[in-house]
Amino acid sequence: MALEKCKECGELVSTKAKACPKCGAPRKRFRFIKWTLAIFAGLLLLGAFAEHQQQGGKQVALSAGEGVALDFSIVQARPFLVMDFTVQNNNPHPIKDVRIVCEHRAKSGTVIESNKRVIYDIVPAQAGKFFPNFEMGVLLQRQAHTTSCRVADAVKA
């Protein structure tokens, strides 16, 4: 049994005791897990705040790539997925920050991997723009049989 000094009276108190037997002062016991959870929650809140600040609240997102079409071809598949994209903006305003999601499916049709990237460029209104040799990240799954890509969202420029 380990003993610690009471913060109030200096008496030796068991680490398992909830209070000092001499003066009755409660022992302050913070566990490692409690601190870890508190720090993790704080980091999550900080991250959410930073993301909100980054977005600025003034940009209007086009959900699910509304009014935006995408053509693609695979230039290189392994180890890095490199693709050519043509983004067609059918909206009456320019768009920017086009988020593309590519899903890779097995022969069974099951999605086994996906890659997400943002094209940080402006596509003019009622126009298309070609983005050659765009790196989508690492393609790990050797069982990938088909690939499909879509515009997940974009922002009015």
N, C-alpha and C positions, 0 to 999 in steps of 0.2 A: 504494500500500500504506500503510495507516494504522499508526501506532505508538503504543503505550501504555507507561507506566512499569510495571515489574515491582513488585508489592506487597512483595516480599521484599528485593531488592537495588537497586531504582531504575533498573536498566538499561532502555533502550528495547527493546521487544519487538513484533514484528509482531502485529497483531490476528488473523492467521490461524494463528499458532503455538500449539501445545498446551501448551508449557512454555517457560520462560525459557532461552535458550541459555547464559547465564552461570552461573546458580545451579541450574537445573533445577526451579524451583518451578512447579507447574502453574498455568495461567491459569484463573481462574474465569470461565466464560462462560455466562451465562444468557440465553437468547433470549427475546424478547418473547412468542413463542407458548407457551413453557413456562410463563412467568408467567401468561399469560392462562388457560391450561388449569388451572393450579393454583388460581387465584382462582375460576374457574368451578366446579371440583369442590368447593371449600370452600363456595361459596354453595349448591350443590345439597345438600350435607350439612346445612348450617344450615337450609335450607328444610324438609328432611325431618324434622329434629329439631323445628323449630317446629310443623310440622303434627302430629307425634306428641304434643307437649306440649299443643296446642290440643284434641286429641281426649280427652286425659286418660286414655284406656285403660279407663274405667269404663262407657262407653256401649255398649249392645248394638245393633248395626245389624241391621235386617231386610233381608236381601239381596233384590234385585229386587222391592222393594215388597211383600213377603210379607204377605198378609192386608189389603192396602190397594188400594182401587179408585179410579179417577179418571174424572171427567166433565169435559169442557172445551168451551168455545166461544170462537171468535175474535171479539174486540171490534173490534180494529184490526190491520191486517196491515202497513202500510208507513207511514213508514219504521221505526217501532217496533212490534214484535209485542206486543200487549196482549191478554190472555186472561182469561176467567172460569174458575175451577177449583172443583170440588167434590171434596174428598178424603173418601172413605168409609173409616173405620178399622174393620175387622171383627175386630180383635184384642181379647183380654180386658184389654188395658192401653193407656193413652194413648200416642200417638206424637208425635214432634217432628222438626224439621229434615228435612222431606220434600223429597227431591231429585227434581225433575221434568226429564225429557228430552223435547224435542219434535224430531221429525225431519220434514224437508220433502223431498218427493219430486217428481221431474219426471214428465211423462206416461209416460215409459218405466219408471217405478218405481224409478229410481236415487235414492238419498239424496244430495241436493246441498247440504244445509246442516242444521245442528242447533243448538238452543239448550238450555242447561242452566242451571237456577236452583234455589235452595233456598228453600222457604217456612219461615221461622224462626218457627213458631207451634206450639201444641199442639193436637192433634186428640184429643178424648176417646175412651175405649174404646167400642166398639160404637156409634159415632156418626159423623156426617158434619159437615163444616165447609165453608162457602162462602167463597172468596177472590175478590172481584171486582176487575177492572181490574189484574190482576197483570202487570207488565212483564217480558217474557221476553228483551228485548234487541232488537237490530237484525236485521231480515230483509232481507238483501241480494239474494238470488237472485230475479229476476223470473220465472224459469222454474218456480218452485214451484207444483205443481198440487194436491197434497194434503198435509195435515199430520196427523201422529199424535203423541200425547203419552202418556207412561207414567210411573209412579213408579219411579225407578231404585232408591231405597232410602229408608229412614227409620230413626229411632232411637227405642228405647223411652224414654219420658219418665220 
